[in-house]
Amino acid sequence: MLLWGRPELHSNGAVLALAPERRYQLLALLALHEGKWVDRDHLATLLWPGHDPAAARRNLRKVLHQAHAVPGAQALESNDHALRWAVDTDLLAFERAVLALPGLPWARKPLQGPERRDWRARIDAGGLDGTLALRRGALLQGLVERADTALRDWLAAERERTDRAWHTVATSCLRIGSAPAACSRIAQRMLDVDALDETAVAALLTAHLAQGHSTQAQALYLIYAQRVRAELGVEPSSALRALMLAPAQPPQHTQPQYVRREVAVAAAAPALFIGRKTELTELCALLERPECRLVTLLGPGGAGKSRLARQALAPGAALSAPFGGGVLWVDLEDVSDTAAVPARLAQSLGLVGEAADDPVTRLCSALPATRTLWVLDNAEHLPELGPLLARLLSGAPALTMLVTSRRRLHAVDGWVLPLAGLAVPDDESRDLDAAASFDAVRLFDVRARLAQPGFQLARHLDAVLDIVGAVAGMPLAIELAAAWVRLLTPQQIAADLRHSIELLERDPASPVPLARPDHASLRMVLQRSWALLAPRECEALAALAVFSGGFTHNAARAVAHCPLPLLSALVDKSVVAVAEGGRFGLHPAVAAFANEGLAQDPPQAEALRLRHAEHFSRVLAALAPHAIGDPRPLVAGVEAEFANLCAAWRCAVQAGRVDWVATMVRALWAYFESRGRQREGITLLAPALALPADTAPARHAQSRLRHGLSMLHHRAGLAEQALQLARSGTVLAADGPDTEAWIGCVLGTGNCLWRDGAIDAAIERFEYAVALARKRGDAQCTAWAQGSLGVALIEAGRPQESESCLLNALAGSREVGDLYNAGWHLANLGRLGRSAGHRAGLDAARHWYAQALRHARDHDIAIIELHATAGMGHVLRQEGALVGARQHFDRAVQMSQRNGRLVLMESIEQGLAQLALNSGEWAEAHRLVQSLVRSAQQRNCASDLGEAVLIHAEWLQTARGDWAAARDALLCVLQMDGLAAPARQLAQASLAALPAALPEAAPGPSLADVVDRLLQV
């Protein structure tokens, strides 16, 4: 089946064009699921969203019969609960062809060396032309009619997902390929999809020029320029303009006559200059290079462009080749237009007398023959300055120019040095020694001490880090904020900056002189930058403020209606930043200023928020299938857009959009679980529990939500809440369309019962889940449930049944491509081997844990790596390899602490306590046992309490030689209800190993008494 473009079914030499009929729509839905089982209720709801569920299912049965009769659809499979169709598609062919292409979001690392050369050769030879040609048009073009709103929304998400994948592959090919002809073909295909794709235009222009096709390049550029002017009201980006100007205006090296003059020296650099060592070195290196004659310091207002330029030219600066012809500093801030610039330059040079016919010739003739530097400061309001500078450089070969500007110049052969904020400490550098070495912190500290001589950075470090982070290291904003420590604490300043930029105004009492008038407040700086924008650019910038943590050009187009050329224009004017990897972002102050304007139009602001939420609900919908496959694309996708996804989720909850909640929650909770960030996930997702569950879609959303939250609470050790969520989720999901949520809630109930020591009741729940999954024909859920049952059987002392369950689960998960649960099965097989306690069992455990570790690292599944690391530590300790055990436990502790406290932390502390006993570290062992007991009491977890008392009994024997007290503790453990079989067996073996000469036990202390004594020692 061909899914891209107008869908067609090819079978036995015949071609069937698919019309917008339900039978063909059903086939297309199944084909897009790539041979996986699809729940009947889900299909029925999608195809007949307004119908009663029973009527929708009847309709589906009728349409299924019709679909079976379609030539080529005989492989369609069905059971009572699900359908699937294993059919070759153009999308599958595309995915197979590019699976290892470097640069894709799920690629583990960029290809290098021979592999990269192989890909380049393949691309240059046209080896991927056919793959890119598989996209014949929009996905399932013409198959869904306008009235089918639910199906149309689903199709919109699928189109966005597939188009994003196709575009990523195409741009990767452009980046890797080197042959102009191949790049030309690829770029043309991209333009066939999106005529305003600037990446493709630049690549095609470059290819035309490289092949000497200048006429074609000029024609392409003119067509593109007309289109962006007409549709967006902006000019082509400076990069494209420079690309076109370069061949037409090669640098000229004429030798005019000069009048030797000494030029005025720039004003002295300010006494205080902090940071920017890298940028200063780079700027000086550029100015020393003879071929580098025009440098633009480009950055937003307040970034410190002028200050850096003055520092580079100060006496004793890094410039090793001084300009013998002198240095001239010219401030252009009050020059109204480009035509007035020559007069300002002449005035600054001290030229007198009648002006020549051509002021540029006059200026050139006034310059000496030795190297001369002109610094043109504040040039952003002169958009036509580039051609004038090109003429001056052409007429004066000894002239070099340094320009500071918020807007990129339209000049040929110019060099640009972007200036962003000062470096800000990351999460790993928040201690005093590390943080104080960052430029942003140093600047705040110096300015604060100038305003308040007694200021101590160490006392206010966290607040200072919040401040410099809130302004993204912008020097002007840091200085304005620091001046207020005279009246406010840093904590108050940080709190104010979370809501407004009003505080970022100059303290009238500040002794620091203003560099320029608009530096009296950040608002004035932003207003000046805003004044440089065209009306359409202002609208787009305001809309882009809805994003958090950056955005892609696709998101900008979908949410803010800002296509790439318009985005490029905003980048050129330093109000939007672009980072490596093609992400864009707004400085926090720019975003705050833009949001103020947007707040004046509440309906527009709300529409933007909803559009933002809807877009990212589709992003999460596209990522959700990876939760039961290879999780790397899911993890990469969520982490790339984490702030946007969290904002979109909150908006969906506030708006009561249960349809978006249902779409978003699966990928979100899977991400938090796989990364071990359970508590963070609970905090984000839990507010949605307040949404109603009074309709079928709402019950579907709530069952999915409760499934995810139950899993997160269970992993976080919050058993009581996990059990309540799982039970309520089971009721909501029962007989509903979402098999995974139903099975998940049943399994969640079993997990909680098991943790509470009710192993038999847990096994009953797990067996029910296995039967339910089989009845519904869901192979993925069947394997998942078998894995949970296998773990419970370990605790019940039924190792052979456990091994059978776990091996079947592993095979089943591998067969359906469920890499996430396959990793769990591997780790649990290691757990099974470890529970045996004998040599063969430990060998098996080592084997399975090693496989689990390899699997987790190959697929970047942090929580499984954590479990396998801790499990391997237990195996090594039992084998007597104490050094290796310590290394594994220490690694597990680091991983656990980084991701928040997990249930597994108890297992790690148990291993560390036993390791301390083995090493003779009696005090440390006892401290850890006390910690384990307190934790088990807080969580009311009988099984963990029993494990802790068992270790205490060993401590009583080895550290105290108190055999009688050890016997009392062991007897108490054996009397506990719900004790896991391996723990019971260990207690019995330990009791049997006690000295035979011990007196008979009288009625001993209770478990409560043993625990009280343990905690008091």
Beta strands, then each sheet from edge to edge (+ up, - down):
strand 1: 8-11
strand 2: 14-17
strand 3: 38-39
strand 4: 77-78
strand 5: 82-84
strand 6: 294-298
strand 7: 327-331
strand 8: 372-377
strand 9: 399-405
strand 10: 415-418
strand 11: 577-578
strand 12: 584-585
sheet 1: 1+ 2-
sheet 2: 3+ 5- 4+
sheet 3: 7+ 8+ 9+ 6+ 10+
sheet 4: 11+ 12-
end
